[in-house]
Amino acid sequence: MKAKYSRYLLEFKRPSGTSRGVLHEKETFILEVENDGKKGTGECAVFRGLSFDDRPDYEEKLQWLCENINRDNQYLKEQLRDFPSIWFGYEQAILNLKHGAHLYFPSEFTERKAAIRINGLIWMGDVQYMEEQIREKLEKGFHCIKLKIGVDWKSEHKILHELRKKFSKDKLELRVDANGGFSREEAEIVLKQLADLHIHSIEQPVKAGNWNDMAALCAQTPTPIALDEELIGITNPAEKRKLLEIIKPQYIILKPALVGGFAGSDEWISLAEDKNIGWWITSALESNIGLNAIAQYTFTKRNPMPQGLGTGALFVNNFESDLELKNELLWFKI
């Protein structure tokens, strides 16, 4: 088996705002393997400024993988434990080599017999831009919307209040993602305000790494808390268990590219379910290659909650998509 990689720069159609800043482009790497005339493709979806493996020797490790592609799977997994996005790309490439034709996890989803319900994502921006996105999602029939918050809470709170006045919690599920944008003191106030609006959950109210603050918030919160960035960089199963036992979150959010691919996600899911912690899966600005693989994996987990999967529509130069969105349902289209 032979392997090679190439760098690819995805360009946003419109700069996308988060509490960590405005994104204009997204770097990624495409891994290709070949064996006996068959090819497999995967995406090593590093997220600069967020990924645990955003480090100077990233491409050096990718080249190492290409040179050692025929080594034992378990050996490679251990060697790539600190490079979750590279392992993620490797998993995809090997699965695609096995199944061919844009397939990673064949199922009723890839046979177009079933779809995945997703939430509509509202990006940060001025009030007019956020309201414009919300109208668009509602017109398309979404029953679950997630808003990025933590930049201008007063305006964001007003938008949520107006939404809830128009749509009851039975008609519209509202989730928010703070990306660690609040202090613990601010978070305590925000959590109460969110509860008054019957918000489903808040992702990462305070910055990752503050386990004691997060544990205290989770213990008394009136609004369910979901860990997101908190999971990044926790690669040892024992450490994963320790984090869940200390913080005791209501939910965890799994981004395969950031938590060790499908194997890493499986570890988190097993630990969470053992402790009655809810979870769902979210994409992390992958190209349509990685997004397709994540969608196929997500379907096999049979989680009925709306999942946080993108559609690849954010970029002007994305690869051709294997997915299509009809209202709030994501379908495989090939």
C-alpha positions as CSV (number, residue, x, y, z in Angstrom):
1,M,0.0,0.0,0.0
2,K,1.2,3.5,-0.9
3,A,0.1,6.8,0.6
4,K,0.5,10.5,-0.1
5,Y,-1.0,13.8,1.2
6,S,-1.7,17.3,-0.1
7,R,-2.5,20.6,1.6
8,Y,-5.8,22.3,0.7
9,L,-7.0,25.8,1.7
10,L,-10.8,26.2,2.0
11,E,-12.0,29.7,1.6
12,F,-15.1,31.0,3.4
13,K,-17.9,32.5,1.3
14,R,-18.4,35.0,4.1
15,P,-16.1,35.5,7.1
16,S,-17.5,33.4,9.9
17,G,-17.5,34.7,13.5
18,T,-16.8,32.8,16.7
19,S,-15.9,34.0,20.1
20,R,-12.3,33.2,19.1
21,G,-12.4,35.6,16.2
22,V,-13.4,35.8,12.6
23,L,-12.4,33.0,10.2
24,H,-11.6,33.7,6.6
25,E,-10.0,30.4,5.5
26,K,-9.6,26.9,6.8
27,E,-6.5,24.8,6.2
28,T,-6.9,21.0,5.7
29,F,-4.9,18.0,4.4
30,I,-6.1,15.3,2.1
31,L,-4.7,11.8,2.6
32,E,-4.8,9.3,-0.3
33,V,-3.9,5.6,-0.1
34,E,-3.7,3.1,-2.9
35,N,-3.5,-0.7,-3.0
36,D,-3.9,-3.1,-5.9
37,G,-5.4,-0.4,-8.1
38,K,-7.9,0.7,-5.5
39,K,-7.9,4.1,-3.8
40,G,-9.0,5.5,-0.5
41,T,-9.4,9.1,0.5
42,G,-9.5,10.8,3.9
43,E,-9.3,14.2,5.4
44,C,-6.8,15.2,8.1
45,A,-8.9,18.1,9.3
46,V,-6.6,20.1,11.5
47,F,-8.2,23.2,13.0
48,R,-5.5,25.8,13.6
49,G,-5.8,27.5,17.0
50,L,-8.1,24.7,18.3
51,S,-6.8,21.3,17.4
52,F,-4.6,19.5,20.0
53,D,-2.2,18.6,17.1
54,D,-1.8,22.2,15.8
55,R,1.9,22.1,16.1
56,P,5.0,22.8,13.9
57,D,5.8,19.2,13.1
58,Y,2.2,18.4,11.8
59,E,3.2,17.9,8.2
60,E,6.3,16.0,9.3
61,K,4.1,13.5,11.1
62,L,1.8,13.3,8.1
63,Q,4.8,12.4,6.0
64,W,5.8,9.8,8.6
65,L,2.4,8.2,8.3
66,C,2.8,8.0,4.5
67,E,6.1,6.3,4.9
68,N,4.8,3.9,7.6
69,I,1.4,3.3,6.1
70,N,1.9,-0.5,6.0
71,R,2.7,-0.8,9.7
72,D,0.3,-2.5,12.1
73,N,-3.0,-0.6,12.7
74,Q,-2.6,-0.6,16.5
75,Y,1.0,0.6,16.3
76,L,-0.1,3.5,14.1
77,K,-2.9,4.4,16.5
78,E,-0.5,4.6,19.4
79,Q,2.0,6.7,17.4
80,L,-0.8,9.1,16.3
81,R,-2.6,9.4,19.6
82,D,-1.3,13.0,20.0
83,F,-2.3,13.7,16.3
84,P,-6.1,13.1,16.4
85,S,-6.8,14.8,13.1
86,I,-4.2,12.7,11.3
87,W,-5.6,9.5,12.8
88,F,-9.0,10.7,11.7
89,G,-7.8,11.0,8.1
90,Y,-6.1,7.6,8.2
91,E,-9.3,6.0,9.5
92,Q,-11.3,7.5,6.6
93,A,-8.8,6.6,3.9
94,I,-8.6,2.9,5.1
95,L,-12.4,2.6,5.3
96,N,-12.8,4.2,1.9
97,L,-10.2,1.9,0.4
98,K,-12.2,-1.1,1.8
99,H,-15.7,0.1,0.7
100,G,-14.9,2.3,-2.3
101,A,-17.3,4.8,-4.1
102,H,-17.5,7.5,-1.5
103,L,-18.4,5.0,1.2
104,Y,-17.0,4.8,4.8
105,F,-19.8,3.2,6.8
106,P,-22.3,1.5,4.5
107,S,-25.8,1.7,6.0
108,E,-29.5,2.6,5.2
109,F,-28.1,6.2,5.1
110,T,-25.8,5.5,2.2
111,E,-28.6,3.5,0.5
112,R,-30.8,6.6,0.7
113,K,-33.4,4.8,2.9
114,A,-32.9,7.1,5.9
115,A,-31.6,10.6,6.8
116,I,-30.0,12.4,9.7
117,R,-31.8,15.3,11.4
118,I,-29.5,18.2,12.1
119,N,-29.6,21.5,13.9
120,G,-29.4,24.8,12.0
121,L,-26.3,26.7,12.9
122,I,-26.4,30.5,13.4
123,W,-23.0,32.2,13.1
124,M,-22.0,35.2,15.2
125,G,-22.4,38.7,13.6
126,D,-24.4,41.8,14.0
127,V,-28.0,41.4,15.0
128,Q,-29.3,41.9,11.5
129,Y,-27.0,39.1,10.1
130,M,-28.0,36.7,12.9
131,E,-31.7,37.4,12.5
132,E,-31.3,36.9,8.7
133,Q,-29.8,33.5,9.3
134,I,-32.5,32.5,11.7
135,R,-35.3,33.5,9.3
136,E,-33.6,31.4,6.6
137,K,-33.4,28.3,8.9
138,L,-37.0,28.6,10.0
139,E,-38.2,29.0,6.5
140,K,-36.4,25.8,5.6
141,G,-38.2,23.9,8.3
142,F,-35.6,23.5,11.1
143,H,-37.0,22.6,14.5
144,C,-33.6,22.9,16.3
145,I,-31.4,25.9,16.0
146,K,-28.0,26.5,17.6
147,L,-26.6,30.0,18.1
148,K,-23.1,31.0,18.7
149,I,-23.0,33.4,21.6
150,G,-20.4,35.1,23.9
151,V,-19.5,38.2,22.0
152,D,-22.4,40.6,22.7
153,W,-24.5,38.8,25.3
154,K,-27.0,41.7,25.6
155,S,-27.9,41.6,21.9
156,E,-27.7,37.8,21.8
157,H,-30.1,37.5,24.8
158,K,-32.5,39.8,23.1
159,I,-32.5,37.7,20.0
160,L,-33.2,34.5,22.0
161,H,-35.9,36.3,23.9
162,E,-37.7,37.4,20.7
163,L,-37.3,33.9,19.3
164,R,-38.9,32.3,22.3
165,K,-41.8,34.7,22.3
166,K,-42.6,33.5,18.7
167,F,-41.8,29.8,19.2
168,S,-42.5,27.7,22.3
169,K,-39.9,25.1,23.4
170,D,-42.3,22.5,21.9
171,K,-42.1,24.1,18.5
172,L,-38.4,25.1,18.4
173,E,-35.4,23.7,20.3
174,L,-32.8,26.3,21.0
175,R,-29.2,25.5,21.7
176,V,-26.3,27.9,22.3
177,D,-22.6,27.6,22.1
178,A,-20.4,30.0,24.0
179,N,-17.0,28.6,23.0
180,G,-15.7,29.4,26.4
181,G,-16.7,33.1,26.1
182,F,-17.9,33.7,29.7
183,S,-16.2,33.9,33.1
184,R,-17.6,31.6,35.8
185,E,-19.4,34.6,37.4
186,E,-20.9,35.7,34.1
187,A,-21.8,32.1,33.3
188,E,-23.9,31.7,36.5
189,I,-26.0,34.7,35.4
190,V,-26.3,33.5,31.8
191,L,-27.3,30.0,32.8
192,K,-30.3,31.4,34.8
193,Q,-31.3,33.7,31.9
194,L,-31.1,30.8,29.5
195,A,-33.3,28.6,31.8
196,D,-36.0,31.3,31.8
197,L,-36.0,30.9,28.0
198,H,-36.2,27.1,28.1
199,I,-32.9,26.7,26.2
200,H,-32.0,23.1,25.6
201,S,-28.3,23.4,26.4
202,I,-25.2,25.6,26.4
203,E,-21.9,24.3,25.0
204,Q,-18.7,25.2,26.9
205,P,-19.8,28.3,28.9
206,V,-16.3,28.8,30.3
207,K,-12.8,28.2,28.8
208,A,-11.6,24.6,28.7
209,G,-9.2,23.5,31.4
210,N,-11.1,25.0,34.3
211,W,-12.4,21.7,35.6
212,N,-13.3,22.9,39.1
213,D,-15.3,25.9,37.7
214,M,-17.0,23.7,35.2
215,A,-17.8,21.1,37.8
216,A,-19.4,23.7,40.1
217,L,-21.5,25.1,37.2
218,C,-22.7,21.6,36.1
219,A,-23.6,20.7,39.7
220,Q,-26.1,23.5,40.1
221,T,-27.0,24.7,36.6
222,P,-30.6,25.3,35.7
223,T,-29.6,24.9,32.0
224,P,-27.9,21.7,30.8
225,I,-24.2,22.1,30.0
226,A,-22.4,20.4,27.2
227,L,-18.6,20.0,27.1
228,D,-17.0,20.7,23.8
229,E,-13.5,22.2,23.8
230,E,-13.0,20.5,27.2
231,L,-12.5,17.1,25.5
232,I,-9.7,18.3,23.2
233,G,-6.3,17.0,24.1
234,I,-7.7,14.3,26.5
235,T,-6.3,11.2,24.6
236,N,-5.9,8.7,27.4
237,P,-9.0,6.6,28.3
238,A,-8.3,6.9,32.0
239,E,-8.0,10.7,31.8
240,K,-11.3,10.8,29.8
241,R,-13.0,8.9,32.6
242,K,-11.5,11.2,35.2
243,L,-12.8,14.3,33.4
244,L,-16.3,13.0,33.2
245,E,-16.3,11.8,36.9
246,I,-15.0,15.2,38.1
247,I,-17.1,17.6,36.0
248,K,-20.3,15.4,35.6
249,P,-21.6,17.3,32.6
250,Q,-25.1,16.8,31.3
251,Y,-23.8,16.3,27.7
252,I,-20.6,16.0,25.7
253,I,-20.1,17.2,22.1
254,L,-18.0,15.0,19.8
255,K,-16.0,16.4,16.9
256,P,-14.2,13.4,15.4
257,A,-11.4,15.5,13.9
258,L,-10.6,16.9,17.3
259,V,-11.1,13.9,19.6
260,G,-9.3,11.2,17.8
261,G,-11.5,10.2,14.9
262,F,-14.1,7.5,15.1
263,A,-12.1,5.4,17.6
264,G,-11.7,8.3,19.9
265,S,-15.4,9.2,19.6
266,D,-16.4,5.6,20.4
267,E,-14.3,5.8,23.6
268,W,-16.0,9.0,24.7
269,I,-19.5,7.6,23.8
270,S,-18.9,4.4,25.8
271,L,-17.7,6.3,28.9
272,A,-20.5,8.8,28.7
273,E,-23.3,6.3,28.3
274,D,-21.8,4.4,31.3
275,K,-22.4,7.5,33.3
276,N,-25.8,8.5,31.8
277,I,-24.3,11.5,30.1
278,G,-26.0,12.5,26.9
279,W,-24.0,13.2,23.7
280,W,-24.2,14.2,20.1
281,I,-21.8,14.6,17.2
282,T,-20.7,17.8,15.5
283,S,-18.6,18.6,12.5
284,A,-15.7,21.1,12.8
285,L,-15.4,22.9,9.4
286,E,-14.2,19.9,7.5
287,S,-14.3,19.8,3.7
288,N,-17.0,17.7,2.1
289,I,-14.7,14.7,2.3
290,G,-14.5,14.6,6.0
291,L,-18.1,15.8,6.4
292,N,-19.3,12.9,4.3
293,A,-17.4,10.4,6.5
294,I,-18.6,12.0,9.7
295,A,-22.3,11.9,8.5
296,Q,-22.0,8.2,7.6
297,Y,-20.4,7.4,11.0
298,T,-23.0,9.5,12.9
299,F,-25.9,7.6,11.3
300,T,-24.5,4.3,12.6
301,K,-24.6,5.6,16.2
302,R,-28.5,5.8,16.0
303,N,-28.7,8.9,18.2
304,P,-32.2,10.4,17.7
305,M,-31.2,13.9,18.8
306,P,-30.5,16.6,16.1
307,Q,-26.9,16.3,15.2
308,G,-24.5,19.3,14.6
309,L,-23.5,18.4,11.1
310,G,-22.6,21.2,8.6
311,T,-23.5,21.0,4.9
312,G,-20.2,22.1,3.4
313,A,-21.9,25.2,2.0
314,L,-19.7,27.7,3.9
315,F,-16.8,27.5,1.4
316,V,-16.4,28.7,-2.2
317,N,-13.9,26.0,-3.2
318,N,-15.2,22.9,-1.5
319,F,-15.0,19.5,-3.0
320,E,-18.2,18.1,-4.6
321,S,-20.6,17.0,-1.9
322,D,-22.0,13.5,-1.4
323,L,-24.7,15.0,0.9
324,E,-27.8,17.2,0.4
325,L,-30.0,19.0,2.8
326,K,-33.8,18.8,2.5
327,N,-35.4,21.0,5.1
328,E,-33.6,19.8,8.3
329,L,-32.8,16.3,7.0
330,L,-29.3,15.4,5.7
331,W,-29.4,12.8,2.9
332,F,-26.7,10.9,1.1
333,K,-27.2,11.7,-2.6
334,I,-25.1,9.3,-4.6
